[in-house]
């Protein structure tokens, strides 16, 4: 929601939870392939999120970032 848009993972998640999400994103960047994974995150309570990530590419096909979407599946 609005409280997480534009913020880094470590700004909105407890320290011990950031690692799994960051590792997932790095995997997508390294492979250049989109991926989807269920990840346990606790913003206000323990929740499970279906997280999808896809490389963002420029006109030359070079990866310039990530597009990430998450849906609460708790």
Phi, psi and omega in degrees: 000191185301331182286351179245345181296128178081004181254153177283155181308316183289350176275341185239348182243150173299146184311315185291348181260344185294324186304312182296318181292317179295319178298319178299314181295319179297323178299316179295317178296319183291321183273336183075012181244144176292156181210164181219138182207146173270128184230136176276125178226150179233097174279296176247332177213167179292127182221158175246134184237135172270108186253127176244138178223141180220137178298141174262125185243149176273186183297338180268358181089002178283141179286126181243354181173198181227147168251122183233135176228144180224137178237130179289120180246018180299000000 
